Amino acid sequence: MSHTGEMADDDARFTWGLVYDVWKVLEAHGYRLPAEDTPRYRALGEMLSRLLELTRAFEGGRP
């Protein structure tokens, strides 16, 4: 993550704000993170990876 809050070096739009917004949408639809620390951290890491793939695919790029 850069000092400006950007998470993906090549795209200034991929920020913690985007991650938070997606997280809240998932929670609003009934999805919940695991309660235990290790599985929760693993799930968050996977979410970051998949969200980056999703943003690239959404614009027609390769994941």
FENMO-V440458 format. One record per pair of residues at least 24 apart in sequence whose ideal C-beta (glycine too) atoms are under 8 Angstrom apart, sorted by the first residue. I is the first residue (numbers start at 1). J is the second residue. D is the distance in Angstrom with one decimal. If there is no record, write none. Layout:
i=I j=J d=D
i=I j=J d=D
This chain:
i=7 j=48 d=7.3
i=7 j=52 d=7.9
i=8 j=52 d=6.0
i=11 j=55 d=7.2
i=13 j=55 d=7.6
i=14 j=51 d=7.9
i=14 j=52 d=6.5
i=14 j=55 d=6.1
i=18 j=51 d=7.4
i=18 j=55 d=7.8
i=19 j=47 d=7.5
i=19 j=48 d=6.7
i=19 j=51 d=6.5
i=22 j=47 d=7.7
i=22 j=51 d=6.0
i=23 j=47 d=7.5
